[in-house]
Amino acid sequence: MTVVLYPGSFDPIHNGHVEIVETAARLFDKVVVAAVRNPQKGEPLFSLEDRQALICEAFAHLDNVEVTLFSSLVVDLANQIGAHFIVKGLRAVSDFESELQMAQMNRSISGVDTLFIPTTSSHSFLASKLIREIARFGGNIDSMVPTCVADRLKDRFTS
């Protein structure tokens, strides 16, 4: 059984993330989606537990997707769960530059390889930070995120 790890902050999860997970779920036996608190990205909008619940709801239709939380090195989690690969999504060339460096570092310290899955152009502009900003000001984000996330964002910013 081939297991892959898809790590990220997912604050919130959006349709670009969904596309990557659905693709990985078609290609591999098991996909573990792991949400992390990334201090480099500032204060999160949703708690880790809230993100875990939203991710679980977004992938309830996929039997081979599991969701977990972590606060360690990605490669440590990959080894812990027996992941054969780390999966990362690419939106643009700029993503590739930073993700390649991270993939090379991860390979160097652990031997775990990273596979890149590009998003379609219809999702290439999506970024959680931008979606939070649009939602904060009452913009329509329905086509950018799963319904459960759109509902939570609307609740968060209209309360």
C-alpha positions, 0 to 999 in steps of 0.5 A, a space after each residue: 500500500 502506497 501512503 502519501 503525506 500532504 502537509 500544510 497549514 490549510 487556514 482555510 482549506 480551499 479548492 486548490 487543496 481539494 484538487 491536489 488531494 483528490 488527484 493524490 487519492 486517485 493515484 495512491 492507496 492512502 493520503 494523509 492530510 496533515 494540518 500544522 500551525 505555521 508560525 511563519 504565516 502569522 496568527 491563524 484564523 482557525 484553530 488546528 482542531 477547527 481546520 481538522 474538522 473542516 478538512 474531514 468534512 471536505 474529504 468525507 467523500 474519499 475513503 482513502 483520505 485521513 486527516 491529522 494534526 502535527 507540530 514536528 518536522 514534516 519528515 518526522 511525521 512522514 516516517 511516523 505514518 510510513 509515508 512513501 512520499 510527501 505530496 505538494 501542490 504547485 500553482 506557479 513557478 514561484 511555488 516551485 522555487 520554494 517547494 524544490 528547496 524544501 523537497 531537497 532539504 527533506 530528502 537530505 535529512 530523511 530520504 523521503 522524496 517529494 512529488 509535485 502535483 500542479 493545479 489546474 489554471 482554474 485553481 492556480 490563483 487560490 491562496 488561503 490568505 487571499 480567501 480570508 481577506 475576501 471573506 473578511 470584507 464580505 466578498 463571495 468566496 463560494 467558488 473558491 472553497 468547499 461549502 463547509 468552509 464558505 459557511 464557516 467563513 461567513 459565520 466568522 466574519 458576520 458574527 
